């Protein structure tokens, strides 16, 4: 039930530094009126579990080259709400794990945003979901991987796997109940390298 509120937040601000935040339990909240920078130049970790909630405008994970960030959203009722975009591995490395009913939402989503970055998102388990109200790019100019398994769900409008000339994008949709819903077009390799694997009764939908 603890609460923290601020304008903008930084973890792992300087190179070589390490920061960790845990938001645990129903009623526990971390509210950022501005941007959340997880692993700015150093290493940063955020754990949201057992009904905890985090909110901000834009979210950046692995902000500067050489940084490494990890976010875990675990359990029914646990949520991370980005009113703006989510940059998973902006210039550095970033990992997002959504499991056991956790939820993440944002407008546009990027995995592996800049050249040299490496990002990975795993959506694991029934009730676990990642909602992009706008587009999703897996491998924008860097390397990106999205794994949807064991009944996890991801949704967006237009999506691209492997966008920039130096990018590599990979998406796996695996298992009964696992789904990726694109209300717009799906591009696999749009300037970069893209791979989509659908296995074990997983489902991927797109309008074109």
Helices and strands as residue ranges (DSSP letters): E 3-6, E 9-11, E 18-24, E 29-32, E 36-38, E 43-49, E 53-56, E 59-61, E 68-74, E 79-82, E 86-88, E 93-99, E 103-106, E 109-111, E 118-124, E 129-132, E 136-138, E 143-149, E 153-156, E 159-161, E 168-174, E 179-182, E 186-188, E 193-199, E 203-205
